[in-house]
């Protein structure tokens, strides 16, 4: 089991870099991923910030 950072989760949501997105998607499909609570909280904060500023 491996842990992922917030950047990987954001990349999967935004698809801003197609090559990196494909690698991250493959990682999630092939490996058991431990999503740290801190990464989820960080992602939530980022989404709230984006909603407020748009």
Secondary structure, DSSP 8 states (H G I E B T S, - for coil): -EEE-HHHHHHHHH--SHHHHHHHHHHHHHS-EEE-HHHHHHHHHHHHHHHHH-
